[in-house]
Amino acid sequence: MFLTEESFFSAADQYRNKEGTRYWGDAKRRWGYHKRSIEIIKQVSLGTPRILEIGTMGIPLSSESDLLDMALHKDFYSRKDLRYEHDLRCIPWPIEDRIYDWVVALRVYHHLWPMQRECFEEALRIGRNLILFVPAVKNHEVKQGTILPSEFRAWYSDIRPSIIEPMAEFGFLYAWIREK
């Protein structure tokens, strides 16, 4: 069900070798937060969790996850169809309340400016638990980059993430665990 290190690098190699694709060129740096996200889900979940993964660029954490991405990225998906083709910045998302045990977005939210807060609220609306990975650097010129813990707390009634883990120079993993 869950991605292994071997399957992760095999998929990343396939995408790296695809003409015009550079996205998975730094797969070695990316495996750490994928692995840690899988560990958190396994440690917390009872039974088989229902997972929505956003913007996986073709390499989801679980073969059982529902996937959400923009039509622009459809070529990255080996599955026949995405469960949801939707621009996250268009609120509300076409998903029922609290339908997922986990909503996972790894290196997605820094692209959602100026709608980051609204997208965060949508993720909390549809999922019981949330994992986000954001870059370590804030780029004020392009209005994207990391989201600081203080920003997340301001958006979520001053509630801290259950987990905040720096992942080398690459970024921060945040998890809000509300239900098992």
FIZALUM-994376 format. One record per residue: y, x, z of N, C-alpha, C in turn; residue in three letters. Coordinates in pm, whole numbers, plus 50000, padded with zeros to 5 digits. Layout:
N
- n_Y,n_X,n_Z,ca_Y,ca_X,ca_Z,c_Y,c_X,c_Z,residu
- Y,X,Z,Y,X,Z,Y,X,Z,ala
...
This chain:
180
- n_Y,n_X,n_Z,ca_Y,ca_X,ca_Z,c_Y,c_X,c_Z,residu
- 49881,50082,50000,50000,50000,50000,50126,50086,50000,met
- 50136,50183,50093,50257,50264,50101,50246,50389,50014,phe
- 50360,50434,49972,50376,50554,49892,50323,50675,49970,leu
- 50258,50765,49900,50217,50892,49961,50303,51002,49902,thr
- 50300,51117,49965,50376,51230,49913,50332,51263,49770,glu
- 50203,51261,49748,50150,51292,49615,50198,51190,49511,glu
- 50190,51061,49544,50231,50959,49447,50383,50962,49426,ser
- 50457,50997,49529,50603,51008,49517,50639,51117,49416,phe
- 50582,51237,49434,50617,51347,49344,50563,51327,49203,phe
- 50450,51261,49191,50397,51231,49059,50491,51136,48983,ser
- 50537,51032,49051,50632,50939,48988,50764,51007,48956,ala
- 50812,51089,49048,50939,51160,49026,50927,51253,48905,ala
- 50813,51319,48890,50791,51407,48774,50796,51328,48644,asp
- 50736,51209,48645,50737,51126,48524,50880,51089,48485,gln
- 50960,51050,48583,51098,51014,48553,51182,51135,48514,tyr
- 51157,51249,48578,51231,51371,48545,51206,51413,48401,arg
- 51086,51390,48353,51051,51430,48218,51093,51328,48112,asn
- 51144,51214,48155,51189,51111,48063,51325,51153,48007,lys
- 51340,51144,47878,51464,51188,47814,51585,51114,47870,glu
- 51689,51190,47901,51814,51132,47949,51817,51096,48096,gly
- 51711,51127,48170,51705,51089,48311,51715,51214,48398,thr
- 51813,51212,48488,51828,51323,48582,51814,51276,48726,arg
- 51797,51148,48746,51803,51090,48880,51707,51156,48979,tyr
- 51583,51179,48943,51485,51232,49037,51478,51384,49034,trp
- 51579,51451,48983,51582,51597,48978,51578,51663,49115,gly
- 51623,51592,49218,51623,51647,49354,51520,51575,49443,asp
- 51406,51542,49385,51303,51466,49457,51258,51535,49586,ala
- 51253,51668,49585,51209,51739,49707,51299,51707,49824,lys
- 51428,51693,49799,51521,51659,49907,51509,51511,49947,arg
- 51468,51428,49855,51461,51284,49880,51334,51240,49955,arg
- 51227,51315,49944,51102,51272,50006,51116,51252,50156,trp
- 51195,51332,50225,51208,51323,50370,51251,51185,50419,gly
- 51352,51126,50357,51396,50994,50405,51305,50883,50356,tyr
- 51236,50902,50245,51135,50804,50205,51020,50804,50306,his
- 50972,50923,50339,50862,50936,50435,50900,50876,50570,lys
- 51019,50907,50617,51062,50857,50749,51076,50705,50747,arg
- 51124,50648,50639,51136,50502,50628,50998,50436,50637,ser
- 50901,50494,50570,50764,50441,50575,50710,50450,50718,ile
- 50734,50562,50786,50687,50578,50924,50746,50470,51015,glu
- 50875,50444,51000,50941,50343,51085,50879,50206,51060,ile
- 50863,50169,50935,50805,50038,50903,50665,50026,50960,ile
- 50584,50128,50944,50446,50125,50996,50444,50117,51149,lys
- 50534,50191,51215,50536,50193,51362,50578,50059,51420,gln
- 50668,49991,51353,50726,49869,51409,50651,49743,51368,val
- 50600,49740,51247,50544,49617,51191,50407,49583,51247,ser
- 50388,49456,51268,50258,49401,51305,50203,49334,51179,leu
- 50085,49375,51136,50029,49318,51013,50096,49377,50891,gly
- 50091,49303,50781,50149,49347,50655,50291,49293,50645,thr
- 50389,49382,50647,50528,49334,50644,50570,49288,50504,pro
- 50659,49193,50501,50721,49150,50375,50848,49233,50359,arg
- 50853,49311,50251,50961,49409,50232,51038,49379,50104,ile
- 51169,49384,50113,51256,49383,49997,51317,49522,49986,leu
- 51296,49587,49872,51356,49718,49848,51462,49704,49740,glu
- 51575,49764,49767,51691,49754,49679,51715,49889,49613,ile
- 51728,49888,49480,51768,50009,49407,51672,50124,49419,gly
- 51543,50101,49403,51444,50208,49421,51440,50306,49305,thr
- 51503,50275,49196,51499,50358,49075,51356,50393,49039,met
- 51268,50293,49051,51132,50306,49003,51029,50357,49101,gly
- 51071,50397,49220,50975,50451,49317,50990,50378,49451,ile
- 50926,50260,49462,50933,50185,49588,50846,50248,49697,pro
- 50879,50220,49821,50801,50268,49935,50663,50205,49940,leu
- 50654,50080,49895,50529,50005,49901,50503,49934,49769,ser
- 50378,49935,49728,50340,49863,49606,50349,49712,49626,ser
- 50359,49669,49750,50367,49527,49782,50511,49476,49796,glu
- 50608,49565,49790,50748,49526,49809,50798,49440,49694,ser
- 50888,49348,49727,50968,49282,49624,51084,49375,49595,asp
- 51128,49377,49469,51231,49471,49428,51355,49396,49379,leu
- 51471,49452,49412,51599,49399,49369,51679,49513,49309,leu
- 51731,49492,49190,51818,49592,49129,51897,49525,49018,asp
- 51994,49598,48969,52074,49551,48857,51994,49564,48728,met
- 52020,49476,48632,51952,49483,48503,51973,49619,48437,ala
- 52085,49682,48464,52118,49813,48408,52010,49917,48437,leu
- 51940,49904,48551,51839,50002,48593,51696,49959,48561,his
- 51679,49853,48486,51546,49798,48463,51448,49899,48403,lys
- 51496,49994,48326,51407,50093,48264,51336,50182,48365,asp
- 51382,50184,48488,51319,50266,48591,51196,50200,48653,phe
- 51172,50076,48622,51067,50002,48691,50941,49993,48607,tyr
- 50829,50040,48663,50703,50035,48591,50640,49897,48602,ser
- 50678,49822,48704,50628,49685,48714,50688,49603,48601,arg
- 50617,49499,48563,50662,49418,48450,50801,49360,48474,lys
- 50825,49311,48592,50954,49247,48622,51002,49284,48761,asp
- 51131,49289,48775,51189,49296,48908,51179,49157,48969,leu
- 51164,49148,49098,51163,49017,49163,51302,48954,49151,arg
- 51404,49038,49170,51542,48990,49159,51623,49088,49074,tyr
- 51684,49039,48969,51784,49116,48895,51918,49060,48938,glu
- 51994,49143,49010,52118,49092,49067,52210,49208,49104,his
- 52336,49194,49076,52437,49289,49120,52470,49255,49265,asp
- 52440,49347,49356,52458,49321,49499,52601,49282,49535,leu
- 52695,49327,49456,52836,49298,49487,52872,49152,49460,arg
- 52780,49077,49399,52800,48933,49377,52737,48859,49494,cys
- 52822,48808,49580,52780,48743,49705,52788,48592,49686,ile
- 52694,48514,49735,52573,48552,49810,52462,48599,49716,pro
- 52365,48670,49775,52248,48711,49699,52156,48590,49683,trp
- 52080,48584,49576,51995,48467,49549,51863,48470,49627,pro
- 51875,48484,49759,51757,48500,49845,51778,48417,49970,ile
- 51671,48353,50015,51678,48269,50135,51702,48353,50261,glu
- 51754,48287,50365,51777,48351,50495,51645,48397,50557,asp
- 51650,48517,50616,51541,48572,50700,51403,48565,50636,arg
- 51395,48578,50506,51267,48569,50435,51187,48700,50443,ile
- 51256,48812,50465,51190,48943,50467,51183,49001,50607,tyr
- 51073,49072,50635,51062,49147,50760,51151,49271,50754,asp
- 51161,49331,50635,51240,49452,50616,51322,49441,50489,trp
- 51445,49486,50496,51528,49512,50379,51555,49662,50382,val
- 51524,49729,50272,51537,49874,50265,51625,49910,50145,val
- 51728,49988,50171,51818,50036,50064,51846,50183,50089,ala
- 51784,50268,50011,51797,50413,50028,51891,50467,49921,leu
- 52005,50519,49967,52109,50573,49879,52160,50468,49781,arg
- 52192,50352,49835,52244,50241,49755,52385,50203,49801,val
- 52405,50192,49931,52528,50132,49984,52655,50209,49952,tyr
- 52647,50337,49929,52768,50411,49894,52819,50372,49756,his
- 52736,50306,49675,52778,50260,49542,52841,50121,49546,his
- 52841,50057,49659,52882,49916,49668,53027,49895,49708,leu
- 53104,50002,49723,53243,49989,49759,53314,49907,49654,trp
- 53399,49813,49684,53455,49781,49815,53381,49669,49887,pro
- 53257,49640,49848,53183,49527,49904,53075,49570,50004,met
- 53087,49689,50060,52983,49740,50149,52959,49648,50269,gln
- 53064,49605,50333,53047,49520,50451,52979,49388,50414,arg
- 53022,49325,50308,52965,49197,50267,52817,49214,50229,glu
- 52784,49325,50164,52645,49352,50128,52560,49381,50251,cys
- 52618,49448,50349,52548,49472,50475,52519,49338,50544,phe
- 52615,49249,50546,52596,49118,50607,52488,49038,50534,glu
- 52483,49050,50402,52378,48983,50325,52240,49038,50359,glu
- 52229,49169,50372,52100,49229,50408,52055,49180,50546,ala
- 52148,49170,50639,52114,49118,50773,52076,48970,50766,leu
- 52135,48898,50674,52105,48755,50660,51962,48732,50609,arg
- 51918,48813,50514,51788,48787,50453,51673,48863,50519,ile
- 51703,48966,50600,51597,49045,50661,51603,49047,50812,gly
- 51487,49058,50872,51479,49067,51018,51512,49208,51066,arg
- 51476,49308,50983,51500,49449,51014,51559,49515,50890,asn
- 51631,49624,50912,51704,49685,50802,51697,49837,50812,leu
- 51670,49903,50698,51677,50048,50689,51772,50083,50576,ile
- 51870,50167,50606,51963,50217,50506,51968,50368,50514,leu
- 51981,50432,50401,52007,50575,50396,52135,50594,50317,phe
- 52231,50665,50376,52360,50689,50311,52388,50838,50306,val
- 52464,50884,50204,52496,51026,50192,52574,51076,50313,pro
- 52574,51206,50329,52640,51268,50443,52791,51284,50424,ala
- 52839,51274,50301,52979,51305,50271,53053,51180,50227,val
- 53172,51164,50279,53258,51054,50238,53351,51106,50130,lys
- 53352,51043,50015,53437,51083,49904,53548,50979,49891,asn
- 53663,51009,49947,53774,50913,49947,53834,50894,49808,his
- 53818,50992,49720,53875,50979,49586,53808,50869,49506,glu
- 53675,50857,49518,53605,50753,49443,53567,50636,49533,val
- 53614,50638,49657,53594,50529,49752,53446,50501,49778,lys
- 53367,50604,49779,53227,50586,49813,53178,50707,49891,gln
- 53065,50694,49950,53007,50801,50029,52948,50744,50154,gly
- 52939,50825,50256,52873,50782,50378,52945,50664,50442,thr
- 52869,50591,50520,52926,50486,50603,52902,50533,50745,ile
- 53007,50544,50821,52998,50600,50956,52938,50499,51054,leu
- 52872,50548,51161,52817,50457,51261,52922,50360,51316,pro
- 53044,50407,51333,53150,50319,51383,53179,50205,51286,ser
- 53168,50230,51156,53188,50123,51057,53077,50019,51067,glu
- 52952,50065,51074,52841,49972,51088,52855,49888,51214,phe
- 52893,49952,51326,52909,49879,51452,53019,49775,51441,arg
- 53127,49808,51374,53235,49712,51356,53188,49592,51272,ala
- 53101,49618,51177,53051,49511,51091,52947,49425,51161,trp
- 52881,49479,51263,52767,49412,51325,52791,49388,51474,tyr
- 52904,49330,51505,52936,49288,51642,52917,49400,51744,ser
- 52954,49522,51707,52947,49637,51795,52805,49675,51838,asp
- 52704,49632,51761,52565,49670,51790,52531,49797,51714,ile
- 52487,49898,51789,52447,50026,51729,52316,50010,51654,arg
- 52295,50090,51551,52162,50094,51490,52059,50138,51594,pro
- 51937,50089,51583,51828,50130,51671,51794,50277,51648,ser
- 51808,50321,51524,51778,50460,51487,51892,50513,51401,ile
- 51941,50631,51437,52034,50706,51353,51977,50847,51345,ile
- 51938,50889,51225,51879,51022,51211,51947,51096,51096,glu
- 52004,51213,51126,52053,51296,51015,51934,51356,50942,pro
- 51942,51362,50811,51835,51419,50729,51891,51540,50657,met
- 51897,51653,50727,51956,51778,50676,52097,51750,50626,ala
- 52137,51813,50518,52272,51792,50465,52278,51671,50373,glu
- 52165,51604,50355,52154,51501,50252,52213,51367,50296,phe
- 52207,51334,50424,52262,51206,50467,52208,51159,50600,gly
- 52227,51028,50624,52188,50967,50750,52099,50847,50725,phe
- 51991,50839,50802,51902,50724,50800,51939,50634,50917,leu
- 51963,50508,50888,51995,50409,50989,51888,50300,50986,tyr
- 51846,50253,51102,51754,50140,51109,51800,50045,51218,ala
- 51804,49919,51185,51831,49813,51282,51700,49737,51297,trp
- 51641,49746,51417,51513,49682,51444,51540,49566,51537,ile
- 51525,49447,51483,51555,49326,51558,51429,49249,51593,arg
- 51324,49260,51511,51200,49185,51535,51081,49265,51487,glu
- 50967,49246,51554,50842,49308,51508,50768,49211,51422,lys
